[in-house]
Amino acid sequence: MAATATKPKKSATSAAVKPIGDKILVQRDEAETITDSGIYLPESAKDKPKSGTVISVGDGNINTDTGKRIALTVKKGDKVIFNSYAGTEVKLGTDELLILSESEVLAIID
């Protein structure tokens, strides 16, 4: 079997979830199972990745002065870095996703 790059899974459940305001829906990257030196890591020793792919974004917050929506910087498909304890983990069907505020995103990976 040939190794292929893993893409975020798109299930009917995650497609039906629409974040509101400045919230974004992120699928965390897979945890490393082997170290650079070739040591296999048990499940309990794996760190949760601090990066992931944006699955869906909200409409943005409303500017209280003008009443217009403030567009989000991140967009669907962006690869982002966030803090270890950022967001709220949710399980939708078989998918484990993370709901973050845009302010919890530290960087977008090009």
Secondary structure, DSSP 8 states (H G I E B T S, - for coil): -----------HHHHT----TTEEEEEE----SB-TTS-B--GGG----SEEEEEEE----B-TTT--B---S--TT-EEEE-TT-SEEEEETTEEEEEEEGGGEEEEE-
